[in-house]
């Protein structure tokens, strides 16, 4: 029990500092969330959501038009099948925006704390996790359908199948809820707070990473743990599945490949800094970003195929958009950077103030 509270306290201390203005009235800091659709990338960072043309890095619109310190955005926006862009921020408001021009369709103001994790859509429902411990289920008009309350904050985007919604919490539990009613199907306690999204495989297996430094495989039907693999340090983001293997990084900068069916390690490497974001898995490469600003591509054997230095810190997950790899550095020269699949920079987007 003491260990559980220690991990939670340390994680909250670090993240509260990073996600706050430190009590000075400053704009809370964040790292970018990026979502793409065709030739548009939607970037949520600091006081704005930006729509940027992928082919050339030109801004299409921004929300809001003028910066507001209360509107700080943390998570990647969520695109819905019916043409909405869902994003929540530090002002405790969940927004539905028009992807074409950034105008507001509706808002949900029922949260008592910040929106840090992204929403997910399933069966014409929006599932939005809040730092106020609640998962909110809304219809596509933003009307509340049900609420589920965990024991601690929810900071990660849920995942869904046809009937259930799954998510982790800072209370160390993975939850499975009935999508229609919010009734719990099961909950399973892991060894640390879960900050990153779960990964749900086509075979119904869930994968999770924890601040306790472990990767887990669980049955989505029952919550039963299949295996646990311990890394050297905190895992901030969820593991990513690709070609029967899992890829994950940790706070000490270890990048690890595990066999998804057994948790057995295939290989591990340690580039040059902490790995906080999930990797981008491509057919022949896996691409990680590090806090030191390196974008590192490795092949299926763990051999580095290329590495590109980026000015700034890479906290969020790289995103594939057409032929480009998009990264959104913090404290760098640009808000969004496009590279080709050999790591050569193509353009940099920096918002005009």
VOGU-3710 file (C-alpha; in Angstrom, 3 decimals, decimal comma):
1> xxxxxxxxxx> 0,000/0,000/0,000  2,842/2,403/0,850  4,462/1,676/-2,508  1,189/2,390/-4,290  0,841/5,781/-2,641  4,530/6,571/-3,247  4,209/5,999/-7,008  1,014/7,999/-7,124  2,435/10,872/-5,069  5,604/11,075/-7,161
11> xxxxxxxxxx> 3,676/10,920/-10,414  1,233/13,572/-9,308  4,049/15,819/-8,092  5,921/15,665/-11,392  2,856/15,996/-13,567  1,156/18,642/-11,478  4,254/20,800/-11,907  4,326/20,191/-15,647  0,610/20,787/-16,143  0,275/23,837/-13,942
21> xxxxxxxxxx> 1,296/27,437/-13,992  2,988/26,796/-10,636  0,561/29,142/-8,891  1,905/32,235/-10,628  -0,971/32,983/-12,965  1,125/31,797/-15,890  -0,449/29,779/-18,689  -0,236/26,074/-17,772  2,310/24,196/-19,869  1,464/21,165/-21,951
31> xxxxxxxxxx> 2,789/19,033/-24,723  1,092/18,766/-28,065  -1,521/16,285/-29,141  -1,773/15,703/-32,900  -4,595/14,139/-34,939  -4,715/13,948/-38,728  -7,429/13,593/-41,341  -6,460/13,661/-44,996  -4,413/16,787/-45,655  -5,148/18,402/-42,286
41> xxxxxxxxxx> -3,359/17,997/-38,970  -5,119/19,178/-35,824  -2,684/20,220/-33,109  -3,734/20,927/-29,517  -0,975/22,841/-27,738  -0,949/25,456/-24,990  -3,690/28,042/-25,579  -4,867/26,895/-29,024  -6,055/24,150/-31,291  -4,507/24,624/-34,743
51> xxxxxxxxxx> -5,548/23,177/-38,097  -2,500/22,867/-40,355  -2,297/21,757/-43,980  -0,109/18,649/-44,069  1,198/19,117/-47,608  2,846/22,482/-46,901  2,550/23,401/-43,197  0,187/26,340/-43,753  -2,269/27,201/-40,977  -5,950/26,846/-41,902
61> xxxxxxxxxx> -7,514/28,067/-38,655  -6,977/28,280/-34,915  -9,261/28,071/-31,889  -9,709/30,367/-30,102  -8,660/33,220/-32,370  -7,082/35,081/-29,447  -5,115/33,345/-26,673  -6,880/32,756/-23,363  -4,785/31,518/-20,419  -7,774/29,531/-19,148
71> xxxxxxxxxx> -7,965/27,561/-22,392  -4,936/25,280/-22,338  -5,159/22,047/-24,314  -3,331/18,815/-23,518  -4,703/15,885/-25,513  -4,936/15,133/-29,207  -8,334/16,178/-30,609  -10,733/13,369/-31,499  -12,426/13,218/-34,901  -15,894/11,678/-34,910
81> xxxxxxxxxx> -17,560/9,763/-37,769  -20,235/12,465/-38,067  -17,701/15,255/-38,597  -16,910/16,751/-35,208  -13,590/17,573/-33,578  -13,739/16,893/-29,830  -11,175/18,520/-27,542  -11,087/19,429/-23,862  -8,853/21,759/-21,924  -7,738/23,339/-18,708
91> xxxxxxxxxx> -10,924/25,430/-18,490  -12,927/22,239/-17,714  -14,917/22,582/-20,927  -15,205/19,863/-23,556  -15,618/21,432/-26,999  -17,094/20,116/-30,207  -15,539/22,088/-33,062  -16,131/22,096/-36,789  -13,060/20,547/-38,476  -13,501/22,894/-41,433
101> xxxxxxxxxx> -13,236/26,224/-39,608  -12,904/25,663/-35,842  -16,330/27,068/-34,985  -18,052/25,692/-31,872  -20,871/23,161/-32,351  -21,559/22,595/-28,646  -19,843/22,476/-25,259  -20,093/20,175/-22,246  -19,333/21,867/-18,934  -20,076/19,074/-16,457
111> xxxxxxxxxx> -16,467/18,311/-15,487  -15,156/19,596/-12,163  -11,514/19,407/-13,232  -9,279/19,590/-16,300  -9,488/17,483/-19,451  -6,065/15,891/-19,918  -6,877/12,639/-21,745  -8,492/12,551/-25,163  -12,029/11,349/-25,832  -12,950/8,253/-27,831
121> xxxxxxxxxx> -16,059/7,495/-29,899  -17,952/4,201/-30,059  -21,507/3,256/-31,047  -22,564/6,893/-31,436  -21,288/7,760/-27,962  -18,433/10,000/-26,825  -16,428/8,761/-23,830  -14,394/11,519/-22,203  -12,021/10,949/-19,236  -11,572/13,787/-16,740
131> xxxxxxxxxx> -9,084/14,590/-14,011  -12,113/14,853/-11,677  -12,049/10,997/-11,493  -15,047/10,636/-13,837  -15,581/9,056/-17,218  -18,381/10,965/-18,946  -20,509/9,282/-21,610  -22,176/11,757/-23,966  -24,341/11,399/-27,027  -23,180/13,019/-30,245
141> xxxxxxxxxx> -24,929/16,255/-29,274  -22,886/16,547/-26,086  -25,713/15,477/-23,772  -24,714/13,459/-20,703  -25,862/9,824/-20,736  -24,037/8,409/-17,727  -21,013/8,938/-15,476  -18,610/6,465/-13,873  -16,399/7,539/-10,975  -12,984/5,967/-10,336
151> xxxxxxxxxx> -10,821/6,386/-7,220  -8,352/8,757/-8,871  -7,921/10,957/-11,923  -8,344/9,720/-15,495  -5,595/11,063/-17,755  -5,601/8,607/-20,655  -7,814/8,161/-23,692  -10,072/5,085/-23,363  -10,348/2,321/-25,960  -13,554/0,613/-27,074
161> xxxxxxxxxx> -14,837/-2,542/-28,700  -18,413/-3,242/-29,791  -19,896/-3,365/-26,285  -17,404/-2,042/-23,729  -15,160/0,900/-22,952  -11,760/0,245/-21,299  -9,454/2,686/-19,535  -6,783/3,012/-16,872  -6,635/5,392/-13,927  -4,137/6,939/-11,555
171> xxxxxxxxxx> -5,716/4,659/-8,926  -3,774/1,734/-10,519  -6,914/0,051/-11,880  -7,931/-0,917/-15,389  -11,703/-0,680/-15,790  -14,122/-2,272/-18,245  -17,606/-0,749/-18,448  -20,731/-1,562/-20,388  -20,862/1,032/-23,129  -24,609/1,632/-22,948
181> xxxxxxxxxx> -25,068/1,819/-19,177  -21,654/2,506/-17,617  -22,079/-0,550/-15,408  -18,684/-2,088/-14,467  -17,907/-5,443/-16,081  -14,626/-5,836/-14,179  -11,673/-3,952/-12,719  -8,101/-5,167/-12,272  -5,435/-3,598/-10,069  -1,933/-3,211/-11,529
191> xxxxxxxxxx> 1,333/-2,135/-9,874  1,169/1,590/-10,612  -0,790/4,522/-11,971  -1,797/4,235/-15,625  -1,105/7,474/-17,493  -1,170/6,198/-21,069  -3,889/4,696/-23,209  -4,469/0,978/-23,258  -3,912/-0,956/-26,467  -6,643/-3,376/-27,544
201> xxxxxxxxxx> -5,577/-6,085/-29,959  -7,821/-7,704/-32,559  -7,766/-10,890/-30,460  -9,339/-9,107/-27,498  -6,155/-8,744/-25,466  -5,511/-5,470/-23,623  -2,027/-4,099/-23,016  -1,130/-1,480/-20,413  1,965/0,318/-19,109  2,253/1,695/-15,561
211> xxxxxxxxxx> 4,224/4,116/-13,414  5,290/0,994/-11,567  7,421/0,241/-14,622  5,467/-2,784/-15,851  3,803/-3,824/-19,082  0,707/-6,009/-18,682  -1,362/-8,261/-20,908  -4,986/-8,703/-19,810  -8,046/-10,519/-21,111  -10,605/-7,920/-22,164
221> xxxxxxxxxx> -13,445/-10,343/-21,389  -12,532/-10,881/-17,722  -9,636/-8,597/-16,749  -7,457/-11,631/-16,015  -3,710/-10,874/-16,202  -1,934/-13,065/-18,751  1,577/-11,795/-18,066  3,572/-8,926/-16,582  6,969/-7,669/-17,771  8,986/-5,242/-15,648
231> xxxxxxxxxx> 11,047/-2,428/-17,154  13,605/-0,239/-15,398  11,495/2,856/-14,758  8,160/4,634/-15,147  6,114/4,027/-18,287  4,251/7,196/-19,236  2,490/6,092/-22,427  0,758/2,975/-23,603  2,552/0,170/-25,446  1,860/-0,103/-29,171
241> xxxxxxxxxx> 1,156/-3,372/-30,964  2,639/-4,233/-34,339  3,183/-7,543/-36,144  2,798/-9,633/-32,995  5,136/-7,492/-30,913  4,724/-4,693/-28,380  6,889/-1,577/-28,359  7,251/0,685/-25,334  9,667/3,196/-23,806  10,346/4,294/-20,238
251> xxxxxxxxxx> 11,561/7,230/-18,156  15,198/6,060/-18,280  15,138/6,027/-22,081  14,940/2,282/-22,626  13,073/1,209/-25,763  11,856/-2,373/-25,535  10,256/-4,860/-27,922  8,216/-7,653/-26,316  6,458/-10,682/-27,752  2,774/-9,876/-27,370
261> xxxxxxxxxx> 1,693/-13,429/-26,591  4,214/-14,075/-23,816  5,831/-10,808/-22,713  9,266/-12,205/-23,558  11,767/-9,520/-24,526  12,979/-9,467/-28,131  15,450/-6,610/-27,752  16,059/-3,313/-25,995  18,046/-0,184/-26,826  18,742/3,069/-24,997
271> xxxxxxxxxx> 19,208/6,121/-27,278  19,773/9,446/-25,501  16,934/10,411/-23,187  13,613/9,563/-21,542  10,882/8,189/-23,798  7,526/9,589/-22,695  5,375/9,190/-25,799  4,196/6,030/-27,494  6,022/4,977/-30,665  4,795/5,159/-34,241
281> xxxxxxxxxx> 4,780/1,648/-35,723  5,323/1,439/-39,499  5,565/-1,728/-41,636  9,381/-1,856/-41,475  10,274/0,551/-38,679  9,296/1,737/-35,239  9,836/5,440/-34,524  10,337/6,906/-31,054  10,854/10,446/-29,820  13,021/11,274/-26,806
291> xxxxxxxxxx> 13,022/14,097/-24,295  16,470/15,021/-25,613  14,935/15,822/-28,996  15,954/12,767/-30,993  13,584/11,052/-33,386  14,869/7,485/-33,633  13,828/4,835/-36,177  14,638/1,180/-35,499  13,984/-1,949/-37,552  12,443/-5,225/-36,408
301> xxxxxxxxxx> 15,744/-6,337/-34,886  16,234/-3,182/-32,850  18,899/-1,760/-35,167  18,804/2,008/-35,624  18,028/2,833/-39,272  18,133/6,608/-38,830  18,093/9,271/-36,152  17,172/12,926/-36,524  17,849/15,698/-34,010  14,848/17,966/-33,411
311> xxxxxxxxxx> 15,136/21,291/-31,607  12,998/20,835/-28,508  11,690/17,970/-26,408  9,631/15,182/-27,951  6,966/14,118/-25,470  4,049/13,165/-27,701  3,666/10,309/-30,153  4,892/10,802/-33,756  2,040/10,674/-36,279  2,013/9,396/-39,861
321> xxxxxxxxxx> 0,186/11,687/-42,306  0,445/10,541/-45,910  4,158/10,364/-46,696  5,112/12,578/-43,756  5,980/11,881/-40,147  4,696/14,684/-37,920  6,207/15,596/-34,565  5,237/18,378/-32,179  8,194/19,418/-30,001  7,983/21,330/-26,740
331> xxxxxxxxxx> 10,332/24,286/-26,192  11,475/24,041/-29,797  11,673/26,251/-32,870  8,336/25,075/-34,275  4,963/23,788/-33,116  4,694/21,091/-35,792  7,472/19,588/-37,919  7,067/17,330/-40,957  9,767/14,847/-41,975  9,883/12,313/-44,753
341> xxxxxxxxxx> 10,221/8,639/-43,899  14,007/8,884/-44,042  13,982/11,521/-41,307  14,655/14,524/-43,561  12,816/17,670/-42,498  10,259/18,971/-45,030  8,638/21,935/-43,290  8,149/23,615/-39,910  4,934/25,234/-38,731  5,257/28,076/-36,221
351> xxx> 2,072/29,994/-35,336  2,108/33,699/-36,117  1,293/35,606/-32,939
//
